[in-house]
Amino acid sequence: MTDATQAPRAVTSIADPGPLGLGAFALTTFVLSVFNAGLIGTGEGVVLGLALAYGGIAQFAAGMWEFVKGNTFGAVAFASYGAFWVSFWWLLNHVPADTKGRDLTHGIAV
């Protein structure tokens, strides 16, 4: 018998999405930093592919699974970082034609 005053329990039949979110955040950030430091010259394709698929989509999915698990902090953190990586990928793949000089790189640095 359940008490009507009890809060509903979060679904716990799925695995912990935290490792996926943390792994996506760590690897994507590390590869972008290594590329920006000039330690690898593989090009933007590797960084942007990783940013979209692993840093963006996988991390956003981890955030949604955190909502299902009832972990609000993890959900907001992973969904926000995932959305950032998707927007970063979009920005670099759709550079405005009227971008002057180094305005884009200075804007990203800020």
C-alpha positions in Angstrom: 0.0 0.0 0.0 1.4 3.4 -1.0 1.0 6.6 0.9 -0.4 9.5 -1.3 1.9 11.9 0.5 5.1 10.1 -0.6 7.0 11.6 -3.6 7.2 9.3 -6.6 10.4 7.3 -6.8 12.8 7.8 -9.7 13.2 5.0 -12.2 16.2 3.0 -11.2 16.1 0.2 -13.8 18.7 1.9 -16.0 22.5 2.0 -15.5 24.2 5.0 -14.1 24.8 7.5 -17.0 27.4 9.5 -15.0 30.4 7.6 -16.4 29.2 8.2 -20.0 28.7 11.9 -19.3 32.1 12.3 -17.6 33.9 10.3 -20.2 32.4 12.4 -23.0 33.3 15.6 -21.2 36.9 14.5 -20.4 37.8 13.1 -23.8 36.3 15.9 -25.9 37.8 18.6 -23.8 41.2 16.9 -23.8 41.3 16.4 -27.6 40.2 20.0 -28.2 42.9 21.3 -25.8 45.6 19.2 -27.4 44.5 20.4 -30.9 44.4 24.1 -29.7 47.9 23.7 -28.2 49.2 22.5 -31.5 50.4 19.1 -30.2 48.4 17.2 -32.9 47.8 18.3 -36.5 45.0 15.9 -37.3 42.8 18.8 -38.3 39.4 20.1 -37.3 37.6 17.0 -38.6 38.6 14.8 -35.7 37.9 17.5 -33.1 34.5 18.5 -34.6 33.4 14.9 -35.2 34.1 14.1 -31.5 32.5 17.3 -30.4 29.2 16.5 -32.2 28.9 12.8 -31.5 30.6 12.1 -28.2 30.8 15.5 -26.5 27.4 16.6 -27.8 24.9 13.9 -28.5 26.2 11.2 -26.0 26.7 13.7 -23.2 23.2 15.2 -23.8 21.8 11.7 -23.7 23.6 11.1 -20.4 21.9 14.3 -19.1 18.5 13.1 -20.1 19.1 9.7 -18.5 20.2 11.6 -15.3 16.7 13.2 -15.3 15.1 9.8 -15.5 17.3 8.7 -12.6 16.2 11.7 -10.5 19.7 13.3 -10.4 18.9 17.0 -11.2 22.5 18.2 -10.9 23.9 15.6 -13.2 21.1 16.2 -15.7 21.7 19.9 -15.9 25.4 19.6 -16.0 25.6 16.9 -18.7 22.7 18.3 -20.8 24.3 21.8 -20.7 27.7 20.6 -21.7 26.2 18.4 -24.4 24.3 21.4 -25.8 27.4 23.4 -25.7 29.4 20.9 -27.8 26.6 20.7 -30.4 26.5 24.5 -30.6 30.3 24.6 -30.8 30.2 22.1 -33.7 27.5 24.1 -35.4 29.4 27.4 -35.0 32.6 26.1 -36.5 30.8 24.3 -39.4 28.7 27.3 -40.3 31.0 30.2 -40.0 29.3 33.4 -41.0 30.6 34.7 -44.4 31.1 38.2 -43.0 33.5 37.2 -40.2 36.4 39.6 -40.3 40.0 38.6 -39.5 40.3 36.8 -36.2 36.9 37.8 -34.8 35.6 34.2 -34.7 38.7 32.9 -32.9 38.7 35.8 -30.4 35.0 35.3 -29.8 35.4 31.6 -29.1 38.3 32.4 -26.8 36.1 34.7 -24.7 
